Amino acid sequence: MAKQRDQEPRRTFRLDRHSRDDARAAVDEELTHHLALLEEELVSEGWTPDEARREAARRFGDVDGTRADLTTIQERRGRMNERGRILEELGQDLRWAMRSLRHAPGYAALVVLTLAFGIAANTVIFSVMNPYLFRPLPFGEAEELAHIAQVNPVTGWHMDRFSLPIVQDWADRSQGLEALAAYAYRGGTVTGPEGAEGINFAPVSANLLEVLQVQPVLGRGFVPEDGGPGAEPVALLDHGFWQRRYLGDPGIVGRSITLNEVAHTVVGIMPPRFAFPFNRVVLWTPLRESAAAADRAGSAPYLAVGRMAPGWDRERLDGELTRIQSELGQAYPDADGRWAGVTVLPMRQALNFAWDVLTLTFSIMLGAVAFVLAIACVNVASLTLARASTRVRDLSVRSAMGASRGRIVRQLLTESTLLALVGGVVGVGLAAAAVAVVGPLLPPDLFRVGEARLDGTVLAFTVAVTLATPLIFGLAPALATTRKDLARGLKAGSKSSGGLAASRGRKALVTVQVALAVVLLAGAGLMIRSFAAVQEMELGFEAERVLFAEVVPPQAAYDLTEVRAFTREAMVRLEALPEVASASAASFIPLNHETSVWQFNAPERAGAPGEEWPTAVANRSWPGYPTTLGIPLLAGRDFGPGDDLDGPPVVLVSQSLAERLWTVEQAVGRTLLLGDPDDPVETTVVGVVGTVVHQELGGERPGPQVYRPILQSTTRRHYLVARTEGDPAALSASVRRALTALDPDLAVTVQPMSAVLRENQLQWSLGSAFLGVFGGGALLLATLGIYGLIAFSVAQRRREMGIRMALGASARGIRWTVVRDGVVLTATGLGVGLVGALVVGRAIAAALYGVSPFDPVTLIVVLVLFPAVAALASWLPAVRASRTDPVGALRSD
Amino acid sequence: MPSDRGLLPGTVDLVILQTLTEGPRHGFAVSRAIAQRSEGVLELQDAALYKALHRMEESGWVSAEWGISDKGRRAKFYRLTASGRSQLEEEAGFWRRYAAAVFKVLEPRKGGA
């Protein structure tokens, strides 16, 4: 028994040798020990030391080999142990975190909800951005695609419509383009047993699908024989359109459908996600025009998209095409010579006509939700710090039991991460609900890939955001709490000193939070003020109670005379409706994203070089258009039925144009030169009308505008407009009925003007709604932060309050002290925030309308709002403090 | 010197584990205990002993700690773990049944059929 006890190790060491060197050293030591004992035994048996050493090694066997084998085993064990230890500690930390959170359900719930709000906001915005900016384009190798545009030297605008011969010349001469396809898009009507339906379709080069590297899911794509004049008309259908209109019947391939009165054989169905050039185009036909026969300088309806040859990038292609264009400019000075260089755009940007507004809006929103998340994290950090200060004792015990600082920080971080993960799950749930609401509100005309929804990319983003939050809200409090010598935490009375340190930390956090919230609220204020300004803006026409209808009489069924007769008859039918006050027609509707520009000049300046001729937004109108739209007639007369092709060319000019060349009073009867400066049309001004906002709400003040009579043109396409007595939306059905009664095969799209206006305001209405919600949330979080800190500090200072009361301070005085503390607390944050707000205001200036980035109203509201909110948040703790029982407070502790 | 009679395959672990039932031991003590208990009949080469000890440490049958030996030196002590104990019982049971069967076969037959 005694002998056995002798063999018990007297003292143990931790055996966690796992590094390579440690394993080798341990094995060495063990074997040396063994050999030494063996040697000693042999020496005691009478061997000489030298012989004993040799004999010991001989009896042991292969010492070196064994050493190597044992080292390998120990190294392997070390690695396994390390892994096991980490897992085990993680398990411990998790159990500890869950146990400690169960004891603080209020804290846990507040943290989870706060984080969920921040994470949900980020997830919603990211899911909305995703289909526009990030989701892969539904084309093969999309980064090799190049969209081609030119810059109009007169207007400075991007121009991306070309005539077929120009596109053909580029394709022939360019080395950098592997292939180049031309396309256009327009409205059309599909008729048949399924009913008449107005759609958008795109006539495309037969090689378009080859350029885009897309295959139909059913049937075949276009082949060269499908294009050109005289070919059999064929069509490819959009997947969604096929599902909806033809109920996904695969038998449609090979059958004939009627587009614009012409039978087209359906040859294939495109893949579900395919969208080109935008989502509302649901049918594709091969171009039937031939480049050889087309007029180079004439109609230029085509856009051009190409695939770059291997080794080429956009910049290089840009250079090559610019060179080619200048050669073409010399060969065809009348056509190509009028245009400057060539710009090659990436696909996503080119297909999205509102790219600038879109990216700006998304940047602002993403910035806003990042602020929201930051505020949420700061709020949670403050809560965590408060909680940690009440746990100093618990942590000190752990420290005393041998847990290292790193280990304790890890434990605290595990708790934070657990909360963040729960917050992330709740946030994703909230986001899914919000996306379901927001998704359908998104403008349908902008190019996007699929719908806004929570897909893998979005979830990966959310997981990344979620896992980043504990590093922000958990790490700093964990480090701050463990910085002090935790051993001291065991001593009685140290509770309050830990509390003081935490208090200082929380003050800093509340300052940050207030600053962030001020910036966000100021941004929201500017956006809301912009939205208000946009709604009140003078449009120059009356948008309410105006309805417009797009009708495209098919070329095959209507010649020009018949189109005019149809329009005249449509007017009669519309004006016969009791709710319609007047009816007219125009080629373009204000704010409907279609603009035509002509150059103009007074005859006495006709000699000026072409590029010096000013430009005007041009429209063609039917008699009665100014009255119907509520555009004031300032001088002269409107067009009459006699202003047709037989009469002299007449023109209506806007006030802005009249004042540029003459005055409103002098304008009537003057001659105005319009169109190509080399060959202008000489027109007579018959009237002056008010200037309208035609292009965009947010732009500069509208410039010169001209109207020519539809009746003096050969245009076939125009919108019918009607002024209604009551709510125009209620009249849509009867207007549609009146028009389809004229021709049941006509597709009619009726829209109230107010819908167009709302769509134009979307940037500000969505912006102010989003920022308003986020700003409100930020304000709420900041209020909670202030409240939490004041309540905490009042509780900490209970003794002090007791003494003050005992010394005769009034309840009122105590309340005032506490509320003042609360207001003072926000002062620094408010100051920093206002500076931030000015910086951010400047950054988002492009998205504002009618309001300066330094808008005093917004800044004053914020300046007053925050101290008021701080006073409110401190009121409850102040009341509690003023009710302190002096005797009780002095006795406790 | 006894001639070299190596242990049967499969019995090395068994013998080592058995010596550890008496308490934690370092390698040299295990080696001596085996020699003592088998009165020098069973001889286990030290190289094989250590390989077995480390292998069993990896398998979790024995655990090891560094301690101070009765001679005042740092040594690595091996201790039988719960899983080592059950392994030992299983193996010992097998060898007992095996040895009994071998003895039965070796016993002279009593009476014929």
Interface residues (C-beta under 8 A of the other chain):
Chain A: Q4 D6 Q7 E8 P9 R10 R11 T12 F13 L15 A26 E29 E30 L31 H33 H34 A36 L37 L38 R59 F60 G61 D62 V63 G65 T66 D69 L70 I73 Q74 R76 R77
Chain B: E22 G23 P24 R25 H26 G27 F28 A29 S31 Q45 D46 A47 A48 Y50 K51 H54 R55 E57 E58 A64 E65 W66 G67 I68 S69 D70 K71 R73 R74 A75 K76 F77
